[in-house]
Structure formats: structure tokens, C-alpha cells
């Protein structure tokens, strides 16, 4: 599959089948994450795979949405602040590095026929408490992952899948790039 086709296929899934994710597919996705670039190759991240019912219920307390509860598993994506690279002007790069790694995760999952959704609007402090996460680690993104039970929404004849749940329509290339 061409990369542009893969990127266009990825969308924010908000309904999942009960079907479990095969371990081989999860291993493949995580291997793709492992090769994500990071500043000075520090890899300041931790990915907690949440599969058992007790831990899923705890995570659902951090983001209490009906659609979120349909996912068969989750990945808590955290920044390890004591490992992130800091530029000479004080800019911390952990947030950038985790974003790159998470998008590798989402695209690899899409390639494997799985669906994901970036969830950033969750109670990170509660997540830290419930999962005994160290102070130097910041849960940054929750990723529900599984087989989609929904379809991306079409808008204006184009696949504008992120124009749901308060999102915005995709900008044209002329609006985002200057030559």
C-alpha cells in the first residue's frame, strides 16, 4: 500500500468490535513503535498495554466515554521526562517524541487492519495514581486499539474523517504550506 493511501485510511475510530487483537499484530505494531525516531535517539517513552478487565476498568475511569469502553484493549503512551532531550534554549522534546511514536503506532495498526483513536482529553493524574506511574513519567495519550465497528465519515465527497466529535475539516495544501 502506498504511504498516502495508508495515511488516508487511518481515522479516529469511536466504535470497536469485541474481537481481540492478535498478539502477532500487537507485536508488529510495537516493533514499528520501537523504530520511531526521537531527539538524540533518547526514546523517552513507555507504552503500557492494557488488556485485562480490571485494568481496562481502571483506565475507563480516566476517560469515561461510552465509545471508549468498546475497545478490546488500550495503550497508555507516556513521556519519560528524566530521559527526554532538552534543547539548549530549554525546550523539552518528550512531547514531540511521544507524538512521533504514537503516530507510528496508529499507522502500523491501520496497516494491520486495526483501528485507533488519539485520546488526549483524559485525567492524567488519575491515570498516574491508578497505575502507580512515577512522578517523572507523564501519561500523554491513551490509544484504544482493536477492530473497527464503525466507518469513517464522509464529508463533501472527501474523506474528512477527523471532522467528527468537534474536529475540523481538513485544510487545503495551500493553507498549510508556503513555497
Secondary structure, DSSP 4 states (H G I P E B T S, - for coil): --HHHHHHH--B---B-SPPPPHHHHHHHHHHHHT---GGG---EEEEEE-SHHHHHHHHHHS--TGGGG-SEEEEEEEETTTS-B-TTS-B-HHHHHHHHHHHHHHHHHHTT-EEEEE--S-HHHHHHHTT--TTEEEEEEEEEE-BSS-PPPBTTB--TTSSTT--PPPPHHHH---
